[in-house]
Amino acid sequence: MALRPSQREATAYHEAGHAVMVHVEGYAVLACTIEHPGELQAGPIGGGMAGGVMWNNPLAVHASELPEDHDRPAAIRAVARIALAGEIAQRRYRASSWRRHQGRTDRETAAMLALRLVQSGEQAAQLMVGLEAQVQDALATHWRLVEAVAAALVRHGHLNGSAFAVLVDGVAGENA
């Protein structure tokens, strides 16, 4: 089923938020789509009903495959921030485009990850507030890149990792 233009644009901002946060966290975006999420297989942010981002999720590998110096709590926080970034970007783009059911899985993923790091639900809720603030700050800093990725997704429907890197370089060049 094809998305209406307004849905397509809102979905593009949602997926752009995830993709830009993947980049901010230091991971490589392998692909991003608003059309064919079934082709993406990459952990908790692999693909939703109307889009997805493929990336090398450090939590999708077995712990024995991680280097000894890998900071698992930092990776858990990073993946939680990435999960929250779609909703936050979409709300920043146009708050009225957001529907609670759209990002339920993303928010559930972030909450589950927060619970891995603390001892109680109350502590996890406090951690989520902090993670959301960090994502808001990061996306505000990189909003021009979010806009560029969203525009490319609206135009093309899909970006591979190379196309995403070109957008990153282009926006970085604008800011130099």
PATOR-93227 format. One record per residue (C-alpha): x, y, z; residue number from 0. Coordinates in nm, 2 decimals, decimal comma, padded with zeros to 4 digits. Layout:
R    east   north      up  lotor
R       X       Y       Z    NUM
...
This chain:
R    east   north      up  lotor
R   00,00   00,00   00,00      0
R   00,15   00,34  -00,10      1
R   00,18   00,61   00,16      2
R   00,00   00,94   00,11      3
R   00,25   01,23   00,05      4
R   00,21   01,35   00,41      5
R   00,26   01,00   00,55      6
R   00,56   00,95   00,33      7
R   00,72   01,27   00,45      8
R   00,65   01,20   00,82      9
R   00,79   00,84   00,77     10
R   01,10   00,99   00,60     11
R   01,17   01,21   00,90     12
R   01,11   00,92   01,14     13
R   01,36   00,70   00,95     14
R   01,60   00,99   00,90     15
R   01,60   01,04   01,28     16
R   01,70   00,68   01,34     17
R   01,97   00,69   01,06     18
R   02,12   01,02   01,18     19
R   02,14   00,89   01,54     20
R   02,31   00,57   01,41     21
R   02,57   00,80   01,25     22
R   02,60   01,02   01,56     23
R   02,66   00,71   01,78     24
R   02,95   00,61   01,55     25
R   02,79   00,32   01,36     26
R   02,76   00,29   00,98     27
R   02,42   00,32   00,81     28
R   02,41   00,04   00,56     29
R   02,06   00,13   00,42     30
R   01,75   00,33   00,50     31
R   01,41   00,30   00,34     32
R   01,05   00,42   00,37     33
R   00,92   00,16   00,13     34
R   01,06  -00,19   00,17     35
R   01,14  -00,26   00,54     36
R   01,11  -00,64   00,48     37
R   01,45  -00,62   00,31     38
R   01,62  -00,48   00,62     39
R   01,75  -00,73   00,88     40
R   01,95  -00,54   01,14     41
R   01,84  -00,58   01,50     42
R   01,58  -00,38   01,70     43
R   01,57  -00,09   01,45     44
R   01,56  -00,33   01,15     45
R   01,23  -00,23   01,00     46
R   00,88  -00,12   01,10     47
R   00,55  -00,11   00,92     48
R   00,65   00,17   00,68     49
R   01,03   00,19   00,69     50
R   01,36   00,09   00,85     51
R   01,73   00,14   00,89     52
R   01,99  -00,12   00,85     53
R   02,31  -00,09   01,05     54
R   02,56  -00,29   01,24     55
R   02,39  -00,31   01,57     56
R   02,64  -00,41   01,84     57
R   02,37  -00,58   02,04     58
R   02,28  -00,81   01,75     59
R   02,60  -01,01   01,79     60
R   02,68  -01,27   02,05     61
R   02,87  -01,13   02,34     62
R   03,16  -01,37   02,27     63
R   03,21  -01,20   01,93     64
R   03,27  -00,86   02,09     65
R   03,62  -00,73   02,16     66
R   03,73  -00,75   02,52     67
R   03,73  -00,37   02,56     68
R   03,37  -00,34   02,43     69
R   03,16  -00,12   02,66     70
R   02,83  -00,31   02,67     71
R   02,64  -00,05   02,89     72
R   02,75   00,23   02,65     73
R   02,63   00,02   02,35     74
R   02,29  -00,04   02,53     75
R   02,25   00,33   02,58     76
R   02,34   00,40   02,22     77
R   02,09   00,15   02,08     78
R   01,82   00,29   02,31     79
R   01,90   00,65   02,19     80
R   01,88   00,52   01,83     81
R   01,54   00,36   01,90     82
R   01,40   00,68   02,04     83
R   01,53   00,90   01,76     84
R   01,26   00,82   01,50     85
R   00,98   00,94   01,72     86
R   01,17   01,25   01,84     87
R   01,26   01,35   01,48     88
R   00,91   01,29   01,35     89
R   00,76   01,50   01,64     90
R   01,02   01,78   01,57     91
R   00,93   01,78   01,20     92
R   00,56   01,79   01,26     93
R   00,41   01,70   01,60     94
R   00,07   01,64   01,46     95
R   00,21   01,37   01,23     96
R   00,29   01,14   01,53     97
R   00,06   00,86   01,64     98
R   00,14   00,66   01,95     99
R   00,11   00,33   01,77    100
R   00,36   00,42   01,51    101
R   00,67   00,40   01,73    102
R   00,54   00,16   02,00    103
R   00,81  -00,10   01,91    104
R   01,08   00,16   01,92    105
R   00,98   00,29   02,26    106
R   00,94  -00,06   02,39    107
R   01,29  -00,14   02,27    108
R   01,43   00,16   02,44    109
R   01,25   00,09   02,77    110
R   01,36  -00,28   02,77    111
R   01,72  -00,17   02,71    112
R   01,69   00,09   02,99    113
R   01,57  -00,18   03,23    114
R   01,89  -00,38   03,15    115
R   02,10  -00,10   03,30    116
R   01,92  -00,02   03,62    117
R   01,75  -00,20   03,91    118
R   01,39  -00,07   03,89    119
R   01,12   00,05   03,67    120
R   01,14   00,39   03,83    121
R   01,51   00,42   03,76    122
R   01,45   00,30   03,40    123
R   01,18   00,58   03,36    124
R   01,44   00,83   03,48    125
R   01,70   00,70   03,25    126
R   01,45   00,72   02,96    127
R   01,40   01,09   03,03    128
R   01,77   01,14   03,02    129
R   01,81   00,94   02,70    130
R   01,53   01,14   02,53    131
R   01,70   01,47   02,62    132
R   02,03   01,34   02,48    133
R   01,85   01,25   02,15    134
R   01,67   01,58   02,13    135
R   02,01   01,76   02,17    136
R   02,19   01,54   01,92    137
R   01,91   01,58   01,66    138
R   01,89   01,95   01,71    139
R   02,27   01,97   01,65    140
R   02,24   01,75   01,34    141
R   01,89   01,87   01,22    142
R   02,03   01,98   00,88    143
R   02,14   01,63   00,82    144
R   01,80   01,49   00,93    145
R   01,63   01,72   00,68    146
R   01,87   01,62   00,40    147
R   01,82   01,24   00,47    148
R   01,44   01,29   00,49    149
R   01,43   01,48   00,16    150
R   01,64   01,21  -00,01    151
R   01,41   00,94   00,13    152
R   01,10   01,12   00,00    153
R   01,26   01,16  -00,34    154
R   01,40   00,81  -00,38    155
R   01,23   00,59  -00,11    156
R   01,56   00,42  -00,03    157
R   01,92   00,51   00,05    158
R   02,22   00,27   00,05    159
R   02,51   00,34   00,28    160
R   02,71   00,52   00,02    161
R   02,42   00,76  -00,06    162
R   02,39   00,83   00,31    163
R   02,76   00,90   00,34    164
R   02,74   01,14   00,05    165
R   02,47   01,33   00,24    166
R   02,68   01,33   00,56    167
R   02,97   01,47   00,37    168
R   02,76   01,73   00,19    169
R   02,61   01,86   00,51    170
R   02,95   01,86   00,68    171
R   03,09   02,06   00,39    172
R   02,81   02,32   00,43    173
R   02,90   02,36   00,80    174
R   03,28   02,39   00,74    175
